[in-house]
Amino acid sequence: MVVFLNRLSDLFYAAGTNEYTPSELNQSVDSLEDWVTSNYSVSIDEDYNCSDGGAMLAICSITKHSYNYWYSNYDENEAGKSTSVFGRVWRAVKIASADAYGFVVDGWSDDGSVWEGGRAVQGAGERSHNAGNP
């Protein structure tokens, strides 16, 4: 998981530095998904318990969809927002990364022994809201 998270961090850095559009980000995430499926088993059960590979693919999906949403729903007329492409990209990177990492971190039980899908989704949503509302 550590190597995956490092690759994800590199991906977000590249997206912000190079002002990726959603389709450019999706290409990078597609490559990361290919790496995951080549190196990890992927499984999920009806209780949302999943293998590391399954969790990684879920994080990739969250990254794609969140980035696309926040990139596409940027209101340049909202007070205090930059009108540059960088402002749009920065907001999309900031919130999409909060969603992705919230899903990773907040899914763990308080004692760190069990990862729970419901907690992960709730945590990602809270972090997304906080990142989007300074």
Backbone as JSON Lines, residues from 0, in Angstrom:
{"i":0,"aa":"M","n":[0.83,-1.2,0.0],"ca":[0.0,0.0,0.0],"c":[0.86,1.25,0.0]}
{"i":1,"aa":"V","n":[2.01,1.19,0.65],"ca":[2.87,2.38,0.73],"c":[3.34,2.81,-0.66]}
{"i":2,"aa":"V","n":[3.77,1.85,-1.48],"ca":[4.22,2.17,-2.84],"c":[3.07,2.77,-3.63]}
{"i":3,"aa":"F","n":[1.88,2.2,-3.48],"ca":[0.69,2.75,-4.17],"c":[0.45,4.19,-3.74]}
{"i":4,"aa":"L","n":[0.47,4.45,-2.45],"ca":[0.2,5.81,-1.96],"c":[1.27,6.79,-2.44]}
{"i":5,"aa":"N","n":[2.51,6.33,-2.52],"ca":[3.56,7.2,-3.07],"c":[3.29,7.51,-4.54]}
{"i":6,"aa":"R","n":[2.86,6.51,-5.29],"ca":[2.54,6.73,-6.7],"c":[1.35,7.67,-6.85]}
{"i":7,"aa":"L","n":[0.37,7.52,-5.96],"ca":[-0.79,8.41,-5.99],"c":[-0.37,9.84,-5.67]}
{"i":8,"aa":"S","n":[0.49,10.02,-4.7],"ca":[1.0,11.36,-4.37],"c":[1.73,11.97,-5.57]}
{"i":9,"aa":"D","n":[2.54,11.16,-6.23],"ca":[3.25,11.64,-7.43],"c":[2.26,12.06,-8.51]}
{"i":10,"aa":"L","n":[1.19,11.3,-8.64],"ca":[0.16,11.6,-9.63],"c":[-0.51,12.94,-9.32]}
{"i":11,"aa":"F","n":[-0.88,13.17,-8.07],"ca":[-1.49,14.46,-7.7],"c":[-0.51,15.61,-7.91]}
{"i":12,"aa":"Y","n":[0.75,15.39,-7.59],"ca":[1.77,16.42,-7.81],"c":[1.87,16.76,-9.29]}
{"i":13,"aa":"A","n":[1.93,15.75,-10.14],"ca":[2.02,15.97,-11.58],"c":[0.78,16.69,-12.1]}
{"i":14,"aa":"A","n":[-0.39,16.33,-11.58],"ca":[-1.63,16.97,-12.02],"c":[-1.61,18.46,-11.7]}
{"i":15,"aa":"G","n":[-1.16,18.81,-10.5],"ca":[-1.11,20.22,-10.12],"c":[-0.03,20.98,-10.86]}
{"i":16,"aa":"T","n":[1.12,20.38,-11.01],"ca":[2.25,21.03,-11.66],"c":[2.0,21.24,-13.15]}
{"i":17,"aa":"N","n":[1.37,20.27,-13.78],"ca":[1.17,20.32,-15.23],"c":[-0.23,20.73,-15.64]}
{"i":18,"aa":"E","n":[-1.05,21.13,-14.66],"ca":[-2.42,21.61,-14.91],"c":[-3.23,20.61,-15.75]}
{"i":19,"aa":"Y","n":[-3.31,19.38,-15.25],"ca":[-4.02,18.32,-15.96],"c":[-5.51,18.62,-16.12]}
{"i":20,"aa":"T","n":[-6.03,18.28,-17.27],"ca":[-7.47,18.22,-17.46],"c":[-7.93,16.88,-16.87]}
{"i":21,"aa":"P","n":[-9.23,16.69,-16.69],"ca":[-9.69,15.38,-16.2],"c":[-9.25,14.21,-17.08]}
{"i":22,"aa":"S","n":[-9.26,14.38,-18.39],"ca":[-8.85,13.26,-19.25],"c":[-7.36,12.95,-19.09]}
{"i":23,"aa":"E","n":[-6.54,13.96,-18.86],"ca":[-5.11,13.71,-18.62],"c":[-4.9,13.01,-17.28]}
{"i":24,"aa":"L","n":[-5.63,13.42,-16.28],"ca":[-5.54,12.75,-14.99],"c":[-5.99,11.3,-15.12]}
{"i":25,"aa":"N","n":[-7.09,11.08,-15.85],"ca":[-7.61,9.72,-16.03],"c":[-6.58,8.8,-16.68]}
{"i":26,"aa":"Q","n":[-5.8,9.32,-17.64],"ca":[-4.76,8.51,-18.26],"c":[-3.72,8.08,-17.23]}
{"i":27,"aa":"S","n":[-3.34,8.99,-16.35],"ca":[-2.37,8.65,-15.3],"c":[-2.95,7.64,-14.32]}
{"i":28,"aa":"V","n":[-4.21,7.83,-13.96],"ca":[-4.85,6.89,-13.03],"c":[-5.03,5.52,-13.7]}
{"i":29,"aa":"D","n":[-5.34,5.51,-15.0],"ca":[-5.44,4.23,-15.72],"c":[-4.13,3.45,-15.63]}
{"i":30,"aa":"S","n":[-3.02,4.15,-15.77],"ca":[-1.71,3.49,-15.65],"c":[-1.5,2.95,-14.24]}
{"i":31,"aa":"L","n":[-1.93,3.71,-13.25],"ca":[-1.82,3.25,-11.86],"c":[-2.7,2.02,-11.64]}
{"i":32,"aa":"E","n":[-3.9,2.02,-12.21],"ca":[-4.79,0.86,-12.09],"c":[-4.16,-0.37,-12.74]}
{"i":33,"aa":"D","n":[-3.53,-0.19,-13.89],"ca":[-2.85,-1.31,-14.54],"c":[-1.75,-1.88,-13.65]}
{"i":34,"aa":"W","n":[-1.01,-0.98,-13.0],"ca":[0.04,-1.41,-12.09],"c":[-0.55,-2.22,-10.92]}
{"i":35,"aa":"V","n":[-1.67,-1.73,-10.38],"ca":[-2.33,-2.42,-9.26],"c":[-2.75,-3.83,-9.68]}
{"i":36,"aa":"T","n":[-3.44,-3.95,-10.81],"ca":[-3.94,-5.26,-11.21],"c":[-2.81,-6.22,-11.6]}
{"i":37,"aa":"S","n":[-1.65,-5.69,-11.94],"ca":[-0.5,-6.54,-12.26],"c":[0.24,-7.0,-11.02]}
{"i":38,"aa":"N","n":[0.06,-6.29,-9.9],"ca":[0.86,-6.58,-8.71],"c":[0.07,-7.02,-7.48]}
{"i":39,"aa":"Y","n":[-1.26,-6.93,-7.52],"ca":[-2.08,-7.25,-6.34],"c":[-3.3,-8.05,-6.76]}
{"i":40,"aa":"S","n":[-3.78,-8.88,-5.85],"ca":[-5.06,-9.54,-6.09],"c":[-6.16,-8.54,-5.77]}
{"i":41,"aa":"V","n":[-7.26,-8.66,-6.48],"ca":[-8.37,-7.73,-6.31],"c":[-9.6,-8.53,-5.92]}
{"i":42,"aa":"S","n":[-10.15,-8.23,-4.74],"ca":[-11.37,-8.91,-4.31],"c":[-12.14,-7.99,-3.37]}
{"i":43,"aa":"I","n":[-13.46,-8.19,-3.36],"ca":[-14.35,-7.47,-2.45],"c":[-15.54,-8.38,-2.18]}
{"i":44,"aa":"D","n":[-16.05,-8.35,-0.94],"ca":[-17.2,-9.18,-0.62],"c":[-18.42,-8.31,-0.34]}
{"i":45,"aa":"E","n":[-19.52,-8.96,-0.04],"ca":[-20.79,-8.24,0.15],"c":[-20.79,-7.31,1.36]}
{"i":46,"aa":"D","n":[-19.83,-7.48,2.27],"ca":[-19.73,-6.58,3.43],"c":[-18.7,-5.47,3.2]}
{"i":47,"aa":"Y","n":[-18.27,-5.3,1.95],"ca":[-17.29,-4.3,1.54],"c":[-15.9,-4.53,2.13]}
{"i":48,"aa":"N","n":[-15.62,-5.75,2.55],"ca":[-14.26,-6.1,2.93],"c":[-13.52,-6.36,1.62]}
{"i":49,"aa":"C","n":[-12.35,-5.79,1.5],"ca":[-11.65,-5.97,0.24],"c":[-10.15,-6.16,0.45]}
{"i":50,"aa":"S","n":[-9.54,-6.71,-0.58],"ca":[-8.1,-6.88,-0.57],"c":[-7.44,-5.52,-0.74]}
{"i":51,"aa":"D","n":[-6.13,-5.47,-0.52],"ca":[-5.42,-4.21,-0.77],"c":[-5.62,-3.75,-2.2]}
{"i":52,"aa":"G","n":[-5.56,-4.69,-3.15],"ca":[-5.77,-4.33,-4.55],"c":[-7.15,-3.75,-4.8]}
{"i":53,"aa":"G","n":[-8.16,-4.33,-4.15],"ca":[-9.52,-3.8,-4.28],"c":[-9.63,-2.4,-3.72]}
{"i":54,"aa":"A","n":[-9.01,-2.17,-2.57],"ca":[-9.03,-0.83,-1.97],"c":[-8.31,0.17,-2.87]}
{"i":55,"aa":"M","n":[-7.2,-0.25,-3.46],"ca":[-6.44,0.64,-4.34],"c":[-7.26,1.03,-5.56]}
{"i":56,"aa":"L","n":[-7.98,0.06,-6.14],"ca":[-8.82,0.39,-7.3],"c":[-9.97,1.31,-6.9]}
{"i":57,"aa":"A","n":[-10.52,1.13,-5.7],"ca":[-11.56,2.03,-5.22],"c":[-11.0,3.46,-5.08]}
{"i":58,"aa":"I","n":[-9.81,3.57,-4.57],"ca":[-9.16,4.88,-4.41],"c":[-8.93,5.5,-5.78]}
{"i":59,"aa":"C","n":[-8.53,4.71,-6.76],"ca":[-8.33,5.22,-8.12],"c":[-9.64,5.76,-8.68]}
{"i":60,"aa":"S","n":[-10.72,5.04,-8.47],"ca":[-12.02,5.48,-8.96],"c":[-12.45,6.79,-8.28]}
{"i":61,"aa":"I","n":[-12.26,6.86,-6.98],"ca":[-12.58,8.09,-6.25],"c":[-11.76,9.25,-6.8]}
{"i":62,"aa":"T","n":[-10.49,9.0,-7.06],"ca":[-9.61,10.05,-7.59],"c":[-10.13,10.56,-8.93]}
{"i":63,"aa":"K","n":[-10.46,9.68,-9.83],"ca":[-10.95,10.09,-11.16],"c":[-12.23,10.89,-11.06]}
{"i":64,"aa":"H","n":[-13.2,10.35,-10.34],"ca":[-14.52,10.98,-10.3],"c":[-14.51,12.28,-9.51]}
{"i":65,"aa":"S","n":[-13.78,12.32,-8.42],"ca":[-13.71,13.54,-7.64],"c":[-13.01,14.65,-8.41]}
{"i":66,"aa":"Y","n":[-11.88,14.32,-9.03],"ca":[-11.14,15.33,-9.8],"c":[-12.01,15.86,-10.93]}
{"i":67,"aa":"N","n":[-12.66,14.98,-11.66],"ca":[-13.53,15.42,-12.75],"c":[-14.64,16.33,-12.24]}
{"i":68,"aa":"Y","n":[-15.26,15.95,-11.14],"ca":[-16.36,16.76,-10.59],"c":[-15.87,18.15,-10.2]}
{"i":69,"aa":"W","n":[-14.81,18.21,-9.42],"ca":[-14.36,19.51,-8.92],"c":[-13.71,20.36,-10.01]}
{"i":70,"aa":"Y","n":[-13.1,19.75,-10.97],"ca":[-12.54,20.49,-12.1],"c":[-13.68,21.08,-12.94]}
{"i":71,"aa":"S","n":[-14.72,20.28,-13.17],"ca":[-15.84,20.7,-14.03],"c":[-16.81,21.65,-13.34]}
{"i":72,"aa":"N","n":[-16.84,21.64,-12.02],"ca":[-17.79,22.47,-11.28],"c":[-17.08,23.59,-10.53]}
{"i":73,"aa":"Y","n":[-16.25,24.28,-11.24],"ca":[-15.49,25.4,-10.67],"c":[-16.18,26.68,-11.08]}
{"i":74,"aa":"D","n":[-16.62,27.45,-10.12],"ca":[-17.31,28.71,-10.39],"c":[-16.32,29.86,-10.25]}
{"i":75,"aa":"E","n":[-15.85,30.36,-11.37],"ca":[-14.87,31.45,-11.35],"c":[-15.43,32.74,-10.79]}
{"i":76,"aa":"N","n":[-16.75,32.85,-10.75],"ca":[-17.37,34.08,-10.26],"c":[-17.57,34.09,-8.75]}
{"i":77,"aa":"E","n":[-17.33,32.94,-8.12],"ca":[-17.48,32.86,-6.67],"c":[-16.4,33.72,-6.01]}
{"i":78,"aa":"A","n":[-16.78,34.46,-5.01],"ca":[-15.87,35.4,-4.34],"c":[-14.6,34.71,-3.87]}
{"i":79,"aa":"G","n":[-13.46,35.33,-4.12],"ca":[-12.19,34.85,-3.61],"c":[-11.53,33.77,-4.44]}
{"i":80,"aa":"K","n":[-12.1,33.42,-5.58],"ca":[-11.52,32.36,-6.39],"c":[-10.69,32.95,-7.53]}
{"i":81,"aa":"S","n":[-9.59,32.29,-7.8],"ca":[-8.74,32.66,-8.91],"c":[-9.45,32.35,-10.22]}
{"i":82,"aa":"T","n":[-9.28,33.21,-11.22],"ca":[-9.9,32.97,-12.52],"c":[-8.96,32.21,-13.45]}
{"i":83,"aa":"S","n":[-7.8,31.84,-12.97],"ca":[-6.85,31.13,-13.82],"c":[-7.15,29.64,-13.87]}
{"i":84,"aa":"V","n":[-6.59,28.98,-14.87],"ca":[-6.7,27.53,-14.97],"c":[-6.08,26.9,-13.73]}
{"i":85,"aa":"F","n":[-4.99,27.49,-13.23],"ca":[-4.35,26.95,-12.04],"c":[-5.31,26.91,-10.85]}
{"i":86,"aa":"G","n":[-6.17,27.93,-10.69],"ca":[-7.14,27.93,-9.6],"c":[-8.1,26.75,-9.7]}
{"i":87,"aa":"R","n":[-8.53,26.47,-10.9],"ca":[-9.43,25.33,-11.14],"c":[-8.71,24.01,-10.82]}
{"i":88,"aa":"V","n":[-7.5,23.88,-11.32],"ca":[-6.73,22.65,-11.11],"c":[-6.38,22.47,-9.64]}
{"i":89,"aa":"W","n":[-5.93,23.55,-9.0],"ca":[-5.55,23.46,-7.59],"c":[-6.72,22.99,-6.74]}
{"i":90,"aa":"R","n":[-7.9,23.55,-6.98],"ca":[-9.08,23.15,-6.2],"c":[-9.4,21.68,-6.44]}
{"i":91,"aa":"A","n":[-9.34,21.25,-7.71],"ca":[-9.63,19.85,-8.03],"c":[-8.61,18.91,-7.38]}
{"i":92,"aa":"V","n":[-7.33,19.27,-7.41],"ca":[-6.29,18.43,-6.79],"c":[-6.5,18.37,-5.28]}
{"i":93,"aa":"K","n":[-6.76,19.54,-4.69],"ca":[-6.91,19.6,-3.23],"c":[-8.08,18.74,-2.74]}
{"i":94,"aa":"I","n":[-9.22,18.87,-3.38],"ca":[-10.4,18.14,-2.9],"c":[-10.34,16.66,-3.29]}
{"i":95,"aa":"A","n":[-9.88,16.36,-4.5],"ca":[-9.78,14.96,-4.91],"c":[-8.78,14.2,-4.03]}
{"i":96,"aa":"S","n":[-7.68,14.85,-3.69],"ca":[-6.71,14.17,-2.81],"c":[-7.28,13.99,-1.41]}
{"i":97,"aa":"A","n":[-8.06,14.97,-0.93],"ca":[-8.72,14.82,0.37],"c":[-9.69,13.65,0.34]}
{"i":98,"aa":"D","n":[-10.43,13.52,-0.76],"ca":[-11.36,12.38,-0.9],"c":[-10.61,11.06,-0.88]}
{"i":99,"aa":"A","n":[-9.57,10.97,-1.7],"ca":[-8.83,9.71,-1.83],"c":[-8.15,9.32,-0.52]}
{"i":100,"aa":"Y","n":[-7.44,10.26,0.08],"ca":[-6.73,9.93,1.31],"c":[-7.68,9.77,2.49]}
{"i":101,"aa":"G","n":[-8.8,10.49,2.48],"ca":[-9.82,10.28,3.52],"c":[-10.36,8.87,3.47]}
{"i":102,"aa":"F","n":[-10.55,8.36,2.27],"ca":[-11.03,6.98,2.1],"c":[-10.04,5.99,2.69]}
{"i":103,"aa":"V","n":[-8.75,6.25,2.5],"ca":[-7.72,5.36,3.03],"c":[-7.68,5.43,4.56]}
{"i":104,"aa":"V","n":[-7.51,6.62,5.06],"ca":[-7.22,6.82,6.49],"c":[-8.44,6.58,7.37]}
{"i":105,"aa":"D","n":[-9.57,7.13,7.0],"ca":[-10.73,7.08,7.89],"c":[-11.44,5.74,7.92]}
{"i":106,"aa":"G","n":[-11.08,4.84,7.03],"ca":[-11.7,3.52,7.04],"c":[-11.2,2.62,8.16]}
{"i":107,"aa":"W","n":[-10.09,2.96,8.75],"ca":[-9.52,2.11,9.8],"c":[-10.25,2.32,11.12]}
{"i":108,"aa":"S","n":[-10.48,1.23,11.83],"ca":[-11.09,1.29,13.15],"c":[-10.16,2.06,14.08]}
{"i":109,"aa":"D","n":[-10.69,2.49,15.21],"ca":[-9.9,3.3,16.15],"c":[-8.62,2.6,16.6]}
{"i":110,"aa":"D","n":[-8.67,1.28,16.71],"ca":[-7.46,0.56,17.14],"c":[-6.6,0.1,15.95]}
{"i":111,"aa":"G","n":[-7.05,0.43,14.72],"ca":[-6.26,0.11,13.54],"c":[-6.28,-1.34,13.11]}
{"i":112,"aa":"S","n":[-7.2,-2.13,13.67],"ca":[-7.19,-3.56,13.37],"c":[-8.08,-3.94,12.19]}
{"i":113,"aa":"V","n":[-9.07,-3.12,11.88],"ca":[-10.05,-3.46,10.84],"c":[-10.31,-2.24,9.96]}
{"i":114,"aa":"W","n":[-10.36,-2.47,8.65],"ca":[-10.73,-1.4,7.72],"c":[-12.19,-1.6,7.36]}
{"i":115,"aa":"E","n":[-13.0,-0.54,7.52],"ca":[-14.44,-0.62,7.31],"c":[-14.86,0.33,6.2]}
{"i":116,"aa":"G","n":[-15.51,-0.23,5.17],"ca":[-15.93,0.56,4.02],"c":[-16.83,1.73,4.37]}
{"i":117,"aa":"G","n":[-17.8,1.51,5.26],"ca":[-18.72,2.59,5.64],"c":[-17.99,3.78,6.27]}
{"i":118,"aa":"R","n":[-17.04,3.48,7.15],"ca":[-16.24,4.55,7.77],"c":[-15.42,5.28,6.72]}
{"i":119,"aa":"A","n":[-14.91,4.53,5.76],"ca":[-14.07,5.12,4.71],"c":[-14.87,6.12,3.88]}
{"i":120,"aa":"V","n":[-16.08,5.74,3.5],"ca":[-16.92,6.63,2.68],"c":[-17.3,7.87,3.47]}
{"i":121,"aa":"Q","n":[-17.68,7.69,4.73],"ca":[-18.06,8.82,5.56],"c":[-16.87,9.76,5.75]}
{"i":122,"aa":"G","n":[-15.71,9.21,6.03],"ca":[-14.52,10.03,6.24],"c":[-14.12,10.79,4.98]}
{"i":123,"aa":"A","n":[-14.21,10.13,3.83],"ca":[-13.87,10.8,2.57],"c":[-14.84,11.97,2.32]}
{"i":124,"aa":"G","n":[-16.1,11.77,2.61],"ca":[-17.07,12.83,2.43],"c":[-16.82,14.02,3.33]}
{"i":125,"aa":"E","n":[-16.49,13.75,4.58],"ca":[-16.19,14.84,5.52],"c":[-14.95,15.61,5.1]}
{"i":126,"aa":"R","n":[-13.91,14.89,4.7],"ca":[-12.68,15.56,4.28],"c":[-12.91,16.37,3.0]}
{"i":127,"aa":"S","n":[-13.7,15.84,2.1],"ca":[-14.02,16.56,0.87],"c":[-14.73,17.87,1.19]}
{"i":128,"aa":"H","n":[-15.72,17.79,2.06],"ca":[-16.46,18.98,2.46],"c":[-15.52,20.01,3.09]}
{"i":129,"aa":"N","n":[-14.66,19.57,3.99],"ca":[-13.76,20.48,4.67],"c":[-12.74,21.11,3.69]}
{"i":130,"aa":"A","n":[-12.26,20.32,2.75],"ca":[-11.28,20.84,1.78],"c":[-11.93,21.84,0.83]}
{"i":131,"aa":"G","n":[-13.2,21.65,0.53],"ca":[-13.9,22.55,-0.39],"c":[-14.48,23.78,0.25]}
{"i":132,"aa":"N","n":[-14.5,23.82,1.57],"ca":[-15.07,24.96,2.3],"c":[-14.06,25.47,3.32]}
{"i":133,"aa":"P","n":[-13.15,26.34,2.86],"ca":[-12.08,26.81,3.77],"c":[-12.61,27.58,4.95]}
